[in-house]
Amino acid sequence: MKQLLLFGLMSGLLYFGRAQEIPSRWDELTYSDWELALEKSNYTCILPIGILEKHGMGVPLGSDLIRARQWAARATKEAYAVVFPDYFYGQINEAKHLYGTFSLSSELTMQLLKETVAEIGRNGFKRIIIINGHGGNPQMIRYFVQNQLESPKDYAVYFFEPKIPEDVRTKISETRKTDPSTDQHGGENEASAISYLRPDLLKLDRSVLESGANQRRLQLSSNLYTAIWWYASYPNHYAGKAEMATRELGKLITDATVDDLIKAIREVKKDTMTLHLQNEYFKKMKTN
């Protein structure tokens, strides 16, 4: 009897240990640990979305994906969720005049996102958090999330947009060397993040080879929007001064984002009302 109890206790400890040690990345999990991952994550999966595009002359093309991937990797050490593998399909029509840009048709981009999220749901997840590293994606992602109400689903999609606390924003402002209003793409902000996360990929000495200043080639009033606005302002697809990047600034921005993501993951894992209301809505939804 004592041997049976001891065996049962050790089996339970082994099971608990395995549950604590399993990877967060989907592609690193074994099939035998899948159920454990579902349970440990409370059926929560993170989809980090980046893009492949120019970030000036010295910052890697995949910076947006690198940052989103790192946020997820760091956050899930504190708040476990399964992280979908690298996903670099998004809205990047404004950079198709430059090599290194990977831009699919708008129809296929939306379809890929739709099918990917559906497949994540089919694999047992009830809560899917999209995190995004690319400034040209939020409008597309919000539209996609709203379209989740188009037809019944047994999972809910959330879009994480970090909110940096006031005290951290003050520290960031004090640490910055350039004007944040001119640092919009591939400049001090993003280069600093890569300096902290993947310094081996930076070639900041090349950043001075071209201008990241606003060319102001299109003069329209602020109540008008047109797709060519970005190219008109920044034909080099670069806005800022990457050469001013510092690891200190990158750490401040990254840590604040990760802290906010940890809170968001924990909130989503506890959330039961979203799915409840979504199911209620689908039951009442009028169909043809």
KENU-162587 format. One record per residue (C-alpha): x, y, z; residue number from 1. Coordinates in nm, 4 decimals. Example, Ala and Ser with C-alpha at 12.3 -4.5 7.8 and 13.67 -1.06 7.14 Angstrom:
2
         px         py         pz     n
     1.2300    -0.4500     0.7800     1
     1.3670    -0.1060     0.7140     2
END
This chain:
288
         px         py         pz     n
     0.0000     0.0000     0.0000     1
     0.2820     0.2407     0.0919     2
     0.4500     0.1651    -0.2400     3
     0.1299     0.2426    -0.4298     4
     0.0864     0.5715    -0.2439     5
     0.4495     0.6619    -0.3093     6
     0.4102     0.5752    -0.6772     7
     0.0961     0.7867    -0.7018     8
     0.2638     1.0799    -0.5285     9
     0.5675     1.0641    -0.7559    10
     0.3488     1.0346    -1.0657    11
     0.1570     1.3428    -0.9578    12
     0.4789     1.5343    -0.8973    13
     0.6124     1.4328    -1.2381    14
     0.2879     1.5424    -1.4029    15
     0.2989     1.8750    -1.2193    16
     0.6631     1.9236    -1.3163    17
     0.5919     1.8517    -1.6804    18
     0.3027     2.0964    -1.6756    19
     0.5321     2.3681    -1.5413    20
     0.8196     2.3064    -1.7805    21
     0.6477     2.2819    -2.1164    22
     0.7470     2.5414    -2.3804    23
     0.5171     2.8269    -2.4696    24
     0.5930     2.8226    -2.8429    25
     0.3464     2.6103    -3.0429    26
     0.6213     2.4684    -3.2662    27
     0.8319     2.3591    -2.9682    28
     0.5561     2.1619    -2.7949    29
     0.5317     1.7864    -2.8287    30
     0.2032     1.6232    -2.9173    31
     0.1996     1.4504    -2.5785    32
     0.2098     1.7895    -2.4024    33
    -0.0662     1.9551    -2.6054    34
    -0.3453     1.8902    -2.3540    35
    -0.1208     2.0187    -2.0753    36
    -0.0552     2.3343    -2.2753    37
    -0.4266     2.3901    -2.3290    38
    -0.4987     2.3489    -1.9593    39
    -0.2035     2.5541    -1.8374    40
    -0.2897     2.8394    -2.0758    41
    -0.6606     2.8130    -1.9917    42
    -0.7083     2.7642    -2.3674    43
    -0.5291     3.0887    -2.4529    44
    -0.3089     3.1408    -2.7591    45
    -0.1070     3.4470    -2.8631    46
    -0.0669     3.5357    -3.2300    47
     0.2277     3.7786    -3.2712    48
     0.2074     3.9628    -3.6021    49
     0.4993     4.1468    -3.7592    50
     0.5954     4.2372    -4.1127    51
     0.8971     4.2266    -4.3443    52
     0.9937     4.5765    -4.4583    53
     1.2783     4.8256    -4.4699    54
     1.3669     4.9977    -4.1414    55
     1.6213     5.2455    -4.2673    56
     1.9660     5.1266    -4.3750    57
     2.0866     4.9669    -4.0534    58
     1.7879     4.8080    -3.8754    59
     1.6705     4.4553    -3.9721    60
     1.3780     4.3995    -4.2070    61
     1.1991     4.1825    -3.9534    62
     1.2183     4.4275    -3.6623    63
     0.8404     4.4345    -3.6127    64
     0.8243     4.0560    -3.5948    65
     1.1312     4.0344    -3.3699    66
     0.9752     4.2749    -3.1192    67
     0.6315     4.1084    -3.1166    68
     0.7882     3.7649    -3.0854    69
     1.0108     3.8774    -2.7974    70
     0.7206     4.0412    -2.6149    71
     0.5307     3.7129    -2.6287    72
     0.8302     3.5009    -2.5281    73
     0.9070     3.7162    -2.2264    74
     0.5474     3.7655    -2.1126    75
     0.4574     3.3949    -2.1265    76
     0.7357     3.3152    -1.8801    77
     0.5237     3.4978    -1.6226    78
     0.1735     3.4325    -1.7581    79
     0.1678     3.1109    -1.9577    80
    -0.0030     3.1022    -2.2951    81
     0.0805     2.9192    -2.6162    82
     0.2539     3.1365    -2.8764    83
     0.1847     3.0790    -3.2452    84
     0.4979     3.0615    -3.4656    85
     0.6305     3.3513    -3.6718    86
     0.3580     3.5312    -3.8661    87
     0.4659     3.8098    -4.1029    88
     0.1581     3.8635    -4.3204    89
     0.0027     4.2061    -4.2824    90
    -0.0682     4.5412    -4.4441    91
     0.2459     4.6841    -4.6046    92
     0.1369     4.8208    -4.9429    93
     0.3179     5.1483    -4.8698    94
     0.6614     4.9832    -4.9013    95
     0.6250     4.7734    -5.2165    96
     0.8615     5.0052    -5.4028    97
     1.1498     4.8699    -5.1906    98
     1.3243     4.5313    -5.1854    99
     1.2785     4.3186    -4.8748   100
     0.9083     4.4006    -4.8452   101
     0.6790     4.0977    -4.8338   102
     0.3305     4.2122    -4.9276   103
     0.0473     3.9816    -5.0271   104
    -0.2832     4.0926    -5.1773   105
    -0.5300     4.2460    -4.9328   106
    -0.7788     3.9643    -4.9973   107
    -0.5231     3.6920    -4.9274   108
    -0.3853     3.8735    -4.6237   109
    -0.7284     3.8878    -4.4620   110
    -0.8076     3.5316    -4.5635   111
    -0.4806     3.4044    -4.4155   112
    -0.5561     3.5779    -4.0871   113
    -0.9092     3.4400    -4.0872   114
    -0.7936     3.0851    -4.1606   115
    -0.5069     3.1043    -3.9103   116
    -0.7311     3.2168    -3.6261   117
    -0.9885     2.9504    -3.7186   118
    -0.7176     2.6829    -3.7119   119
    -0.5969     2.8041    -3.3729   120
    -0.9548     2.7688    -3.2513   121
    -0.9896     2.4227    -3.4068   122
    -0.6873     2.3128    -3.2074   123
    -0.8693     2.3723    -2.8809   124
    -0.8088     2.7373    -2.7957   125
    -1.0985     2.9524    -2.6764   126
    -0.9101     3.2796    -2.6303   127
    -0.6823     3.4223    -2.9007   128
    -0.4771     3.7357    -2.8369   129
    -0.3328     3.9192    -3.1364   130
    -0.0248     4.1278    -3.0596   131
     0.1214     4.3505    -3.3275   132
     0.4597     4.5058    -3.3930   133
     0.3839     4.6949    -3.7155   134
     0.2397     5.0473    -3.7281   135
     0.0498     4.9791    -4.0493   136
    -0.1513     4.6878    -3.9105   137
    -0.3871     4.8188    -3.6365   138
    -0.6673     4.9377    -3.8659   139
    -0.6636     4.6037    -4.0470   140
    -0.6589     4.4074    -3.7218   141
    -0.9455     4.6051    -3.5666   142
    -1.1525     4.5478    -3.8798   143
    -1.0685     4.1776    -3.8636   144
    -1.1618     4.1526    -3.4954   145
    -1.4933     4.3281    -3.5570   146
    -1.5633     4.0802    -3.8365   147
    -1.5515     3.7970    -3.5831   148
    -1.9197     3.8698    -3.5246   149
    -1.9979     3.7882    -3.8857   150
    -2.0679     3.4220    -3.8085   151
    -2.0803     3.1977    -3.4976   152
    -1.7497     3.0922    -3.3421   153
    -1.6547     2.9006    -3.0299   154
    -1.3529     3.1216    -2.9568   155
    -1.2999     3.4916    -2.8925   156
    -1.0332     3.7166    -3.0454   157
    -0.8684     3.9987    -2.8510   158
    -0.6354     4.2704    -2.9839   159
    -0.3627     4.3773    -2.7418   160
    -0.2499     4.7402    -2.7689   161
     0.0003     4.8337    -2.4953   162
    -0.0632     5.1320    -2.2719   163
     0.2624     5.2558    -2.1197   164
     0.2144     5.4047    -1.7699   165
     0.2699     5.7769    -1.7216   166
     0.5774     5.7325    -1.5008   167
     0.7430     5.5074    -1.7586   168
     0.6542     5.7486    -2.0390   169
     0.8303     6.0203    -1.8411   170
     1.1428     5.8043    -1.8121   171
     1.1265     5.7277    -2.1837   172
     1.0951     6.0976    -2.2638   173
     1.3954     6.1769    -2.0440   174
     1.6009     5.9015    -2.2078   175
     1.5186     5.9849    -2.5690   176
     1.7613     6.1885    -2.7780   177
     1.5271     6.2769    -3.0648   178
     1.1841     6.4351    -3.1059   179
     0.9198     6.1565    -3.0795   180
     0.6983     6.3352    -3.3339   181
     0.9632     6.2746    -3.6027   182
     1.0507     5.9211    -3.4870   183
     0.7865     5.7222    -3.6713   184
     0.9576     5.4300    -3.8443   185
     1.2969     5.2646    -3.8103   186
     1.4276     5.5514    -3.5981   187
     1.5477     5.5856    -3.2399   188
     1.2523     5.3998    -3.0876   189
     1.2618     5.0838    -3.2991   190
     1.6394     5.0767    -3.3325   191
     1.6698     5.1027    -2.9537   192
     1.4358     4.8045    -2.9081   193
     1.6493     4.5957    -3.1451   194
     1.9622     4.7245    -2.9699   195
     1.8238     4.5689    -2.6525   196
     1.6728     4.2533    -2.8037   197
     1.9061     4.1652    -3.0941   198
     2.2088     4.3979    -3.1037   199
     2.3900     4.1504    -3.3280   200
     2.1564     4.2466    -3.6153   201
     2.2132     4.6220    -3.6085   202
     2.4358     4.8191    -3.8448   203
     2.3689     5.1676    -3.7099   204
     2.6709     5.3217    -3.8803   205
     2.4736     5.2832    -4.2060   206
     2.1698     5.4708    -4.0753   207
     2.3232     5.8071    -4.1645   208
     2.3419     5.7112    -4.5336   209
     1.9913     5.8446    -4.5985   210
     1.7510     6.0986    -4.4559   211
     1.4655     6.0073    -4.2266   212
     1.3164     6.3561    -4.2404   213
     0.9634     6.4375    -4.3548   214
     0.9799     6.5493    -4.7201   215
     0.6411     6.7268    -4.6979   216
     0.5605     6.6682    -5.0641   217
     0.1833     6.6545    -5.0147   218
     0.0001     6.9540    -4.8702   219
    -0.3524     6.8486    -4.7692   220
    -0.5626     6.9651    -4.4771   221
    -0.5778     6.7459    -4.1672   222
    -0.9375     6.6392    -4.2376   223
    -0.8336     6.4540    -4.5542   224
    -0.6725     6.1126    -4.5775   225
    -0.5174     5.9515    -4.8839   226
    -0.3156     5.6312    -4.9186   227
    -0.0086     5.7961    -5.0673   228
     0.0458     6.0193    -4.7619   229
     0.3264     5.8055    -4.6174   230
     0.5214     5.7787    -4.9428   231
     0.4751     6.1509    -4.9977   232
     0.6306     6.2233    -4.6597   233
     0.8862     5.9438    -4.6339   234
     0.9809     5.7995    -4.9758   235
     1.2784     5.6223    -4.8154   236
     1.0335     5.4402    -4.5845   237
     1.2379     5.5671    -4.2939   238
     1.1351     5.8297    -4.0388   239
     1.3719     5.9238    -3.7593   240
     1.7356     5.8899    -3.6615   241
     1.8284     5.5310    -3.5864   242
     2.1889     5.6284    -3.5137   243
     2.0668     5.7835    -3.1863   244
     1.9436     5.4472    -3.0528   245
     2.0418     5.3262    -2.7058   246
     2.0005     4.9954    -2.5281   247
     1.8688     5.1835    -2.2244   248
     1.5735     5.3237    -2.4192   249
     1.5059     4.9849    -2.5786   250
     1.4916     4.8172    -2.2390   251
     1.2517     5.0785    -2.1004   252
     1.0107     5.0405    -2.3945   253
     1.0348     4.6613    -2.4056   254
     0.9926     4.6064    -2.0323   255
     0.6893     4.8368    -2.0184   256
     0.5262     4.6566    -2.3123   257
     0.5966     4.3129    -2.1672   258
     0.4590     4.4136    -1.8255   259
     0.1389     4.5346    -1.9910   260
     0.1141     4.2146    -2.1959   261
     0.1529     4.0001    -1.8839   262
    -0.1436     4.1823    -1.7298   263
    -0.3444     4.1400    -2.0501   264
    -0.2755     3.7653    -2.0701   265
    -0.3836     3.7159    -1.7100   266
    -0.6973     3.9206    -1.7711   267
    -0.7898     3.7233    -2.0819   268
    -0.7257     3.3879    -1.9120   269
    -0.9733     3.4839    -1.6392   270
    -1.2291     3.6296    -1.8777   271
    -1.5464     3.4251    -1.9197   272
    -1.7874     3.7065    -2.0005   273
    -1.6617     3.7758    -2.3544   274
    -1.7358     3.4216    -2.4707   275
    -2.0648     3.4182    -2.2791   276
    -2.1856     3.7398    -2.4424   277
    -2.0553     3.6332    -2.7809   278
    -2.2522     3.3080    -2.7611   279
    -2.5601     3.4984    -2.6467   280
    -2.5212     3.7318    -2.9440   281
    -2.4857     3.4477    -3.1944   282
    -2.8014     3.2827    -3.0629   283
    -2.9950     3.6074    -3.1173   284
    -2.8307     3.6946    -3.4481   285
    -3.0772     3.7230    -3.7339   286
    -2.9849     3.5195    -4.0413   287
    -3.1348     3.4953    -4.3882   288
END
